[in-house]
Amino acid sequence: MKNIYFLSDAHLGSRAIKSGRMHERRLANFLDSIKHKASAIYLLGDMFDFWYEYKTVVPKGYTRFLGKISELTDMGVEVHFFIGNHDLWCKDYFTQECGMVMHYEPQTVELHGKEFYLAHGDGLGDPDKTFKMLRKMFHSSFLQRLFSNIHPRWSMEWGLSWAKHSREKHERGGEPVYMGEDKEHLVLYSKEYLKDHPNINYFIFGHRHIMLDLMLSRTSRITILGDWITNFSYAVFDGENLFLEEYIEGETVL
């Protein structure tokens, strides 16, 4: 039985990340190291720091990452892409050119007899009113149509600059550490969701840039995947157990 992998928050293309090419190459090397071990890979959002897709125009770059994804799907590995709050403006390019399966909402899937609730995690249980307002604006089809009328020369520059500012703001304030079981929004959301959906075995999220593996009940766990900026972390499910790991180049990967 082959493994199933979960990762998120690479923020490829971020102007706040030094050595962007090395950053992308490291992710591509990881994907190459698991290509014969994986039956499926779930990318849970914010793989790009800013991605805006026009009808006939897509952002420059990312050739190593997208080429490796295309190689994997050509080999028969399922690759699922969940939009995040930085790369929600995806249309059909990843499906048509790279063979990825796109997901625009949280999904519950059965994998080897276990129930998984999968999502990027933005907007789930977070009471921040400013963030909620921005998220609603970003998801507005009307505002997206207006934004699409701006020439990519300016729209992409604005988007990348906005994303850089957001990244640097988090770094200056320090990425929020784990706030505790009684305050962590995704933990609280999962506990509430579990009341009406007791068959969920695993909740897996990105978004928070922390590594967390916590039992919610005797049969249910929540895993927050960390990121591919400082942690280079991922989860792997072997059909029986889920492990949260960190990738170190040159070492054997589960």
BAMARLUM-300566 format. One line per field, with one value per residue (C-alpha): x, y, z; residue in three letters. Coordinates in Angstrom, 3 decimals. Layout:
REM residues N
xx [X,...]
yy [Y,...]
zz [Z,...]
aa [ala,...]
***
This chain:
REM residues 254
xx [0.000,1.376,1.318,-0.867,0.855,-0.458,1.354,0.570,1.818,4.869,4.083,6.094,7.065,6.993,9.169,9.667,11.504,15.179,16.532,13.145,14.628,16.249,12.968,11.078,13.810,13.625,9.904,10.442,13.147,10.756,8.077,10.638,11.657,8.097,6.946,7.292,5.832,2.714,-0.716,-2.044,-0.816,-3.072,-1.866,-3.884,-3.591,-1.238,1.209,1.693,2.134,-0.108,-1.739,-4.195,-5.297,-6.688,-8.453,-5.319,-2.608,-1.028,1.741,5.361,7.622,7.040,8.296,10.114,7.121,4.489,6.743,7.170,3.416,2.800,5.312,3.518,0.063,1.432,2.682,-0.822,-0.361,-3.481,-2.685,-5.410,-5.155,-7.204,-7.260,-5.913,-6.325,-3.299,-4.048,-7.829,-8.001,-7.406,-9.504,-8.780,-5.064,-3.850,-6.389,-5.837,-2.054,-0.952,-3.701,-4.521,-7.952,-9.167,-11.131,-12.702,-14.392,-13.487,-13.938,-14.630,-13.001,-12.603,-9.046,-8.339,-11.435,-10.754,-12.703,-10.633,-11.848,-9.508,-9.291,-6.789,-8.337,-8.878,-12.271,-12.960,-13.693,-11.614,-13.540,-11.331,-13.864,-11.288,-10.066,-13.653,-14.414,-11.280,-12.009,-15.528,-14.181,-11.532,-14.146,-16.589,-17.078,-18.044,-14.834,-12.818,-14.290,-13.346,-9.809,-9.498,-9.980,-6.717,-3.696,-1.532,1.428,-0.255,-2.501,0.290,2.592,-0.109,-0.852,2.779,3.418,0.329,1.404,4.939,3.540,1.336,4.274,6.553,3.825,3.542,7.317,7.656,4.959,6.103,3.954,1.270,2.346,-0.045,-2.652,-3.819,-6.618,-9.202,-8.211,-6.888,-9.595,-9.133,-9.175,-12.390,-13.932,-13.024,-14.457,-17.724,-17.888,-17.192,-20.384,-22.516,-19.978,-18.563,-17.160,-14.356,-11.037,-8.664,-8.981,-6.070,-5.449,-2.781,-2.989,-1.648,2.038,2.329,2.901,0.197,-0.941,-3.689,-6.202,-9.757,-11.418,-10.613,-11.066,-10.394,-7.278,-6.454,-3.233,-2.013,0.688,3.182,4.642,7.306,9.042,10.658,9.337,9.363,6.774,4.190,1.873,1.926,-0.778,0.311,-3.182,-3.144,-1.330,-0.783,2.640,3.665,7.215,9.840,11.769,15.556,17.213,19.288,17.398,14.979,11.391,8.457]
yy [0.000,3.406,6.487,9.578,12.909,16.269,19.614,23.313,26.885,26.952,30.535,30.080,33.339,35.321,38.404,38.103,34.778,34.973,32.582,31.882,29.512,27.367,27.436,26.093,23.563,22.145,21.510,19.951,17.692,16.540,15.724,13.835,11.820,10.568,10.037,6.241,6.035,8.159,7.179,10.700,14.117,16.761,20.362,22.252,25.829,28.804,26.873,30.216,33.557,35.124,33.435,35.191,33.392,35.181,33.403,33.358,34.544,32.850,34.102,33.842,31.208,28.102,25.820,23.405,22.924,22.700,20.473,18.050,18.057,17.269,14.417,12.988,13.130,11.617,8.712,8.199,9.918,11.843,15.454,17.486,21.269,23.107,26.865,28.987,32.671,33.571,31.411,31.300,32.877,29.589,28.573,25.583,25.949,23.492,20.914,21.259,21.667,19.789,17.234,18.417,18.030,21.405,21.952,25.299,24.259,21.973,18.316,15.142,12.145,8.488,7.198,3.546,3.314,6.493,9.761,12.890,16.489,18.552,22.327,25.151,26.486,30.193,31.423,28.391,29.560,32.749,35.654,38.385,40.709,42.434,39.113,37.960,41.131,40.772,37.105,37.917,40.555,38.236,35.535,37.955,36.983,40.583,42.009,39.296,40.350,43.953,42.933,40.888,44.073,45.464,44.755,41.964,44.369,46.227,43.598,41.054,43.728,44.781,41.198,40.234,43.447,42.875,39.278,40.416,42.995,40.334,37.919,40.575,41.731,38.190,37.885,41.196,40.225,36.639,33.915,33.263,30.325,27.625,29.383,26.370,23.895,26.322,29.250,27.795,28.575,25.463,23.229,24.853,24.606,20.913,20.105,21.815,20.121,16.761,17.011,16.555,14.475,11.972,9.700,12.116,10.475,13.205,16.964,18.278,21.982,24.404,28.192,28.599,27.862,25.772,22.052,20.510,16.941,16.724,14.104,15.484,12.268,8.578,8.250,11.746,13.899,17.335,17.953,21.413,20.996,23.746,25.246,25.037,28.260,27.361,23.905,22.102,19.820,17.391,14.618,11.106,8.457,4.865,3.392,2.810,5.699,9.408,10.917,14.594,14.898,17.466,17.160,17.266,16.990,13.876,11.906,9.094,10.332,8.301]
zz [0.000,-0.958,1.260,1.145,1.791,3.021,2.935,2.737,2.946,0.703,-0.354,-3.532,-5.173,-1.949,-2.146,1.599,1.206,0.325,-2.315,-3.852,-6.407,-3.705,-1.786,-4.792,-5.600,-2.078,-2.475,-5.904,-4.432,-1.728,-4.290,-6.337,-3.271,-2.668,-6.251,-6.079,-2.553,-3.022,-4.218,-3.555,-2.453,-0.912,-1.161,1.442,0.304,0.075,-2.049,-3.829,-2.114,-4.746,-7.703,-9.979,-13.090,-16.133,-18.988,-21.139,-18.705,-15.692,-13.365,-14.395,-12.847,-10.700,-13.487,-11.178,-8.919,-11.654,-13.768,-10.869,-10.209,-13.886,-13.705,-10.675,-12.233,-15.455,-13.297,-11.927,-8.561,-7.545,-6.678,-4.992,-4.636,-2.002,-2.411,0.440,1.197,-0.956,-3.998,-4.119,-7.601,-9.413,-12.398,-14.637,-15.436,-12.798,-13.946,-17.676,-17.673,-14.557,-13.952,-10.433,-8.861,-7.585,-4.361,-3.484,-0.235,2.693,1.832,3.776,2.101,2.985,2.705,3.484,5.638,7.659,7.441,6.771,6.968,4.783,4.341,4.228,7.429,6.733,7.843,10.049,13.559,13.278,14.891,13.324,11.678,9.449,8.093,7.535,5.567,3.407,2.808,1.670,-0.696,-2.143,-2.793,-4.434,-8.093,-8.889,-7.428,-9.146,-12.502,-11.780,-10.821,-14.015,-16.020,-14.639,-16.798,-15.299,-15.267,-12.414,-10.853,-10.336,-8.929,-6.490,-5.464,-4.884,-2.939,-0.795,-0.098,0.817,3.231,4.831,5.222,6.700,9.080,10.453,10.750,12.598,15.057,15.167,13.684,16.316,18.442,19.519,21.634,23.569,23.148,24.530,22.245,18.992,16.423,14.298,17.370,18.603,15.130,14.869,18.289,17.388,13.988,15.607,17.661,14.542,12.589,15.090,12.368,11.410,12.302,11.111,10.725,8.649,8.081,6.924,7.316,10.864,10.123,13.301,13.682,15.832,16.382,19.001,20.041,20.114,21.199,21.412,17.634,16.286,15.837,14.475,12.573,11.536,8.941,9.720,6.539,3.832,4.846,8.175,9.143,5.775,7.307,6.012,7.176,5.782,6.125,5.554,5.649,9.385,11.047,10.401,11.070,11.150,9.814,8.787,5.522,5.678,2.285,1.911,4.557,3.816,3.578,4.881]
aa [met,lys,asn,ile,tyr,phe,leu,ser,asp,ala,his,leu,gly,ser,arg,ala,ile,lys,ser,gly,arg,met,his,glu,arg,arg,leu,ala,asn,phe,leu,asp,ser,ile,lys,his,lys,ala,ser,ala,ile,tyr,leu,leu,gly,asp,met,phe,asp,phe,trp,tyr,glu,tyr,lys,thr,val,val,pro,lys,gly,tyr,thr,arg,phe,leu,gly,lys,ile,ser,glu,leu,thr,asp,met,gly,val,glu,val,his,phe,phe,ile,gly,asn,his,asp,leu,trp,cys,lys,asp,tyr,phe,thr,gln,glu,cys,gly,met,val,met,his,tyr,glu,pro,gln,thr,val,glu,leu,his,gly,lys,glu,phe,tyr,leu,ala,his,gly,asp,gly,leu,gly,asp,pro,asp,lys,thr,phe,lys,met,leu,arg,lys,met,phe,his,ser,ser,phe,leu,gln,arg,leu,phe,ser,asn,ile,his,pro,arg,trp,ser,met,glu,trp,gly,leu,ser,trp,ala,lys,his,ser,arg,glu,lys,his,glu,arg,gly,gly,glu,pro,val,tyr,met,gly,glu,asp,lys,glu,his,leu,val,leu,tyr,ser,lys,glu,tyr,leu,lys,asp,his,pro,asn,ile,asn,tyr,phe,ile,phe,gly,his,arg,his,ile,met,leu,asp,leu,met,leu,ser,arg,thr,ser,arg,ile,thr,ile,leu,gly,asp,trp,ile,thr,asn,phe,ser,tyr,ala,val,phe,asp,gly,glu,asn,leu,phe,leu,glu,glu,tyr,ile,glu,gly,glu,thr,val,leu]
***
